[in-house]
């Protein structure tokens, strides 16, 4: 069977890998090089136990501060875009306890499947992507925040998560680089099994593995539409010509909605803009014990820290501003301030490597996987992973592969 995968981010590449492993002939199409979209500078954390969606009942009491504070990690810029308004209203409808718990349970199961797939691939292929399994601390600055996190932890325990609440003192023991900061920590949730990796390096490594095995890559090709024959797609129209296949997988991240519209389909996927900086940790100021080894998330600032080799990835923010690739200096300064507050000696902060990416988010946080009820018979969707694209990629890839080539 010939399968055309639209998208060369981590989700599309994981899909191509799983399909190739099952003996299918695969073509991958993207307008950019592998991993250059939302995958390239993401938070680098593989957060298998931290999948609770952004849409939660707690968002209602946080909303005024999140929307009005100049330093807020959340930003909304209303536009004359009905898709943005449809998405925003659906998101608010999903901000309830029942929907959040149901989504969390499904995401935890998908994350476990994804962990198995990614680690099996790494063992088989030995791709150098600065993979580490050093655990994760999510820090809370108030007793109320910690108490809410403990309730979520107990809820997730019934679904298999192995986590523990720890004191500020214990945080500094787990991660000595937090020693100076422990007076500002009310407590944390610690998960020893969490991982991190450089997603861009993984994407580049996957491309090399797949190309060596005969997977065809059409890069620099923009998807412009489809040629249909009845209820099936005969070919995809690209800026470099037609590409025929028997099956098609749409994994174009935040661009999936626009491409699906050429088929008359509406997908609940909207870009959730995020930012990151990547700090060199080998400078003179990066003394032993100043650079974190463990993954850290500052829950108050909504900023994540992940060690990838000799670099520290600092990422955060969530903006509903459409496909706006500008990088405001104030956002980068916020990330620098967070890094200096928690890990002041981690870097000389001379080269920041600022980055922005458009996470393909759904209102509920659940990715869109499988056929569309109104879509062509030979089209499968694999999009809408939000900020969990790296974490869930190999899980949804396995689901798509099972639909096309059952094991």
N, C-alpha and C positions, 0 to 999 in steps of 0.2 A: 504494500500500500504506500502511496506517495502522500505525504502530509506536508502542508505548508504552514509554518509557524510564523505569525506576524508579531515581531517583537524580539529584540535581542538583549533585553534586560535580564536580571536574574530569573524572573519567572519564565520568560520565553526560552532561555537557555536550559533551565532545569527541565522544562517540558521536552525540548529537543533531545536532551540526554536520555530521559526515560523512554521516549519513543524509539530512539536509535537502539537502546539496549534491548528493546523488544523486537528488533529486526525490521523496523519500518524505514522507508527512505524519506529523509527529511530535508526540507529547504527552509532556511531562516531568512526573513526579510526585515530590514530596519533601515531608517534614514540616517542613523548614526552608527558609530562603532559599538561593539558590545559593552554594555554596562555604563554607557555615557548619559543615560537619563537619570531616573530617580535612584538607580542602584549605585551610581558612581561614588558619591560622597555621603552615603547614608550613615546612620548612627553606629554601624558596625556591630551592634549587639545582636546576638541570637537569643531572643527573650522568650523561650518556650513556656515559661510559667507566668509571664506578664503580658497577657493578651486581652485583658479587660478592655472593651471598646471605649473610645472617647465619649460616645453617647451613653451617659449614665445619669441616674436621678440626681446625683450631686451637682451636675452641671448647672442646674437652675439657680442655686444659691451663689454659685461662682460667676454666673454670667455677667452681672453688672461690672464687677472688677475686671474680668477677663476682657470685656469689650471696651472699657473706658480708660483703663490704666495705660499710660504711654509705654510702660515697660512690660506690658502683658505679653505672655507667650502666644496668645490667640489674637488674631486680627481678622476683621471682616470688612471688606470694601464692597458695599452693594453696587451691583452693575445692572445695566439693562440687558439682563441675561436670564431668560425664564428657567434655564437649566439650573443656574445657581439658586434661584428662589425655590424651585421644586426640591432641590437637594437639601437646602437649609430647613425647609418645613418638615421634610421627612426625617432629618436628623433630630429636630426637636421632638417629633412624635416618638422617636426611639429612646429618648432620654427618660426612661422609666426603669424601675427595678426589674420587672419581669423580663423585658426585652434584653436588658444588659446581662442578666444571669443566664438566659437561654443562649445568647450569643457567646458568652464566656465559656460555657460548657462545650459548645461546638468548636470554638477556636482552640481550646486546650487539646481536644482530641486530634484536631488537624495539626497542631504544633508537634504533638508526639509523633505522628506519622512523618512529618517533615524532618524532625531530628533524625529519625531512623534513616530516611532517604539520603540526607546530606552526609551523614557520617559514613554510611556505606559507600557513597560515591568517593569521599575523600580517602577512605581506606583503599579503594580499588585504584584510584587514579593518582594519588600522591601529589595533588596540586598544591603549590606553595601559595598560601593565602593568609599567612600569619594567624592561623587558627589557634585558639586557646580555650581551655576550659578552666577558668579560674573563679567562677561564681559571680554573683551579683548582689550588691547592696542597694536597696531603694531607701533613701534618707527622708525622714520627715522632721519638720521643724517645730511641730506643735503636738501635744498629747492627743488632741482631737483628730488630727490627721493620721497619727499612728494607730489610734483606736479603730478608725474606719478601715485602714489597711489590714489590721488584724482580723476584722470581721470578714473582709474579702479573702484573706488567707484561709480562714476556717471554712469558708464556703468552698474554696478550691480544693481543700484537702479531701473532700468527698469525691472529687473528680481526679485524684491521683497526684496532685502537686505536693512536693516535699519542700516545705519552706519553714522558716522559724523567725519569730520576732526577737530582736536583739537590742541590747542597751547601747548607749553612746560609747561606753567604755569598750564593749565587745566589738563595736564597729571599728574602733582604732586598733584593736588586736587583730581583726581580720584584715584590715587595710591600714597599715601604719601611716600612710600618707595623709590620713584623716585625723591624726593625733591632735594637731593644732586646732582643728575645727570641731572637736567633739562637744565642746560646751554649747554649741549651737544646734546640736542634734538631739531631738527628743527620743529617737529610737529609729529602728530600721527593720525592714523585712529582708532576710538573707536567704538566698537560694544557691547552695554550693555547686549545683550542676550546670549553671548557665554558662554560655560560651560567647566568643566574639571572633570576628574574622574580617579581613579586607574584602568587601564584596566586589570591588572593581577588579582586584587581582584574581578573584575566583571566576568572574565572568571571562576575563582574558584567558585564564587557564582552561575553562570549559570550551571556549571557542577553538583553542588549539587541539584539544582532545577530539572534539567532534569533527573538525575539518580533516584531521588525520584519518578518521574513520569514514569519510565519504559524505559527511553532511555538507550540503551546499549553502553558502552564505552569500546573499545579495545585499550588500551594505551600500549606503548612500542612495537607497531606493525608497521613495515616499509612496505610501499606499494611498491611492486616489479613488478607489471604488472596486466594484466586482462585476464580472460577467456572469449572468444567471441563466440557467436553463431549467425552467420549471421551478421546482422546489429545491434545486441544488445550485451551488456555485460551481461554475466551470473553470473560472480563472480569476485571479486578483489583478486589478489594473494598478501598475506602479509607474513611477516617473521614468523608468527604464524599459518598460514594456510589460506584456502579459506574462503571468506565471500560472501554469496549469497544475492542478493537483486533484487528488480524490477526496481529501479531507483538509479542512482549514481550522487553525486554532488562533483566535484573536487574543493576543497577550501584549497589547500596546500601551499598557499602563493608563495614564491619564488621557491619552489620545484615543482610547478605545471607544469612548462615547461618540466622538466625531466620526470615526470610521464606521461604527455601527449605524449611525444615522444615514449613511449612504445606502444601507439595506432597509431603511425604514424602521429601525429598531431604536428603542430608548433604553440606555443603560444608566443605572443609578450611580455613576462614577464621576467624581468631580476632583480636580486637583487640590490637594492640601499641601500648600507650599511649606517647605522646611529649609533650614540652613545648617551649615556645619563649617567648622574650621579644623585643620589638621596640624597639630603642633609637633615640632621636632623636639624629642626629649633627650638628645645627646649633648646638649649645650653645657656650658660650664655651670650654670645655675641648677641643672637637673641632678642634684646630689642624691645619693642613695636614700630611699625612704620618702622622696618628694614626688615621685611619679607613681600613680596608682597602678597596681597589678590587677586588681579586681575590677570588674565592671561596676560603675556607680551611676545611679540616677538620682538627681536632686528633684524630689517631687514638687517642692514649692516653686522652683524656677522652671520645672519641666525641661530640664537639660540632662542629656546623657553623656557619659564619659566611657570610652572603651580604648584599651591599650591594643594597638595593632603593630607588632614589632617594636621598632624604636620610635613610634609615633603615638600621639594621643588624639583620638577623634573626639571632638566636642560638638554635639548636635542638639537641635531643638527647634521650637517654634511650630506653629500651625496657623497658616493664613489662608483664608478663602478670598483670593484676589484674582482668580482666573489664571491663565498661562502668562504670568508676568515673571520673566527671568532676571529682572533687576535685583541687585544685592545692595540694599540700603546699608550704609556704614553703621547706623545705629543698631541694626540687628547683629552685625558682627561684633560690635562693641559689647553687646549684652552677653554674647558667648564668651568673649575674652574676660569680662568681669566675673562671670560664673567660674571660669577656670582659675582665675587669680584668687577668688574667694576660697575655693575648696583646695586647690593645689598650687599655691603661689610659686613654688620652686620647680614646677614640672617642666618649664621651658623658658627660653629667653624671649619668647613671643615676638620674634623678629619676622618670621615667615608664617603667615596664618593660613594660606591656601583657602580663601573663602569660597564657598560653594552653595548653590541652591538647587533644589530638586522638587518636582511636582509629584507628590505621593498620590496614587489613584485610590481615593477613599470612597467607601459607600456609607450611607447614613448609619447603618447598624454595625459597621466594622467587619461584616462577613464578606469575604470575596465572592465574586460571581463566577461560578465554575459549572461547566456543562452546557447543554444545548439551551437555546432561547426558545420559549414557547411559540413565538411567532417567526423565528428565524429559519434560514435554510436548513435542510436536513443534514448537510455535511459541514456545518459550522459548530465548533465548540468554543466557549468563552473561558478565559482564564485571566481574570483581571479584578481590580477593586481590592487589592490587599492593604491599602493604606500604608501606615508606617510599619506594617509587619511583613512587607514583601520578602525580605531576606529570611525572616523566620519561617514563613509559611510556603516558600517557593517550591520546595521539593515535595511537600504534602499535596498541594493542588496539582503539581505535575504528575504525581502518581495517580491521582483521581482521573485526570485526563487520559493518561496512558491506559488505565484500566477500561475506560469507555471505548477506546479505539482498538486496543489489542489486549483483551483479558488474559491474565497470566494463566 
